[in-house]
């Protein structure tokens, strides 16, 4: 049984920024990244959110999945899991090249 995905306000803002960034690339590349991200969220996070370890910068209860964009960019999908309610809350879609000290969850 799948977990319900909730995308928090900061993650929504991060995703909008990501979509804006993709406008600088080809339409095919942008669509490929968005499709991969949708599969990651709707399949991996919804079906097996506990497979990834706790986020290394914060520890529990936060978990992190490193999403690769192209050859050089990586984004952390930072989320929590409520096993009892079967909810995954995506808190951030955070560019991994940013200063770790700047991360706010």
C-alpha distance (Angstrom), angle and dihedral (degrees) to the residues before:
residue distance angle dihedral
X1 . . .
X2 3.78 . .
X3 3.75 128.1 .
X4 3.78 118.9 -120.2
X5 3.81 112.6 -114.1
X6 3.78 120.4 -136.2
X7 3.79 118.2 -174.3
X8 3.78 109.9 -152.1
X9 3.82 124.3 -141.2
X10 3.81 96.3 -99.4
X11 3.79 91.7 47.4
X12 3.81 89.9 50.4
X13 3.79 89.2 52.4
X14 3.82 90.6 47.1
X15 3.80 90.7 50.4
X16 3.82 91.7 50.3
X17 3.81 89.2 51.3
X18 3.80 89.4 49.4
X19 3.81 91.4 50.8
X20 3.82 89.2 50.0
X21 3.80 89.9 51.2
X22 3.80 91.4 51.4
X23 3.80 89.8 60.1
X24 3.82 86.8 75.8
X25 3.81 89.8 63.9
X26 3.76 134.1 63.5
X27 3.77 117.7 -70.8
X28 3.81 91.0 -118.7
X29 3.80 92.9 52.5
X30 3.80 92.4 45.9
X31 3.80 92.5 49.5
X32 3.81 91.6 47.6
X33 3.82 91.0 53.7
X34 3.79 93.4 46.7
X35 3.81 91.3 48.0
X36 3.81 91.4 50.0
X37 3.79 90.9 48.0
X38 3.79 91.4 50.7
X39 3.82 90.8 50.9
X40 3.80 90.7 48.1
X41 3.79 92.7 52.1
X42 3.78 99.6 37.5
X43 3.79 97.1 40.8
X44 3.79 112.5 23.5
X45 3.80 99.9 32.0
X46 3.78 93.7 37.7
X47 3.81 95.0 45.8
X48 3.82 106.4 30.7
X49 3.82 110.3 13.4
X50 3.80 93.7 149.8
X51 3.80 93.9 60.5
X52 3.81 93.0 85.4
X53 3.75 122.1 70.7
X54 3.74 128.8 -116.4
X55 3.79 114.6 -71.9
X56 3.79 108.1 -88.5
X57 3.81 95.7 -137.1
X58 3.79 96.3 52.5
X59 3.78 110.4 15.0
X60 3.80 122.0 -150.7
X61 2.96 136.4 29.5
X62 3.81 89.6 25.9
X63 3.78 121.2 78.1
X64 3.77 128.7 -166.3
X65 3.78 137.4 -151.7
X66 3.80 118.5 -171.1
X67 3.81 109.3 -136.3
X68 3.80 115.5 -163.3
X69 3.81 120.7 -143.3
X70 3.77 114.3 -166.7
X71 3.78 117.3 -43.2
X72 3.78 101.5 -46.7
X73 3.77 113.4 24.8
X74 3.77 127.9 81.9
X75 3.77 130.9 -178.3
X76 3.77 128.3 -164.3
X77 3.77 116.2 -133.3
X78 3.79 100.0 -152.7
X79 3.78 115.2 -165.8
X80 3.78 146.9 150.7
X81 3.79 129.4 -133.0
X82 3.78 126.2 -142.4
X83 3.79 101.0 -165.0
X84 3.79 95.5 -174.9
X85 3.82 94.6 52.2
X86 3.84 91.3 33.4
X87 3.79 92.8 -128.7
X88 3.79 129.7 143.1
X89 3.78 113.7 -163.0
X90 3.77 114.5 -160.8
X91 3.79 105.5 -149.2
X92 3.80 103.9 175.2
X93 3.79 142.4 7.6
X94 3.77 93.6 -159.3
X95 3.80 128.3 -177.4
X96 3.81 105.6 -118.8
X97 3.81 92.1 -146.3
X98 3.79 91.7 65.9
X99 3.78 122.7 101.4
X100 3.81 107.7 -83.1
X101 3.80 89.1 -140.9
X102 3.83 88.7 63.6
X103 3.80 94.1 60.1
X104 3.79 114.2 116.7
X105 3.77 120.1 -179.9
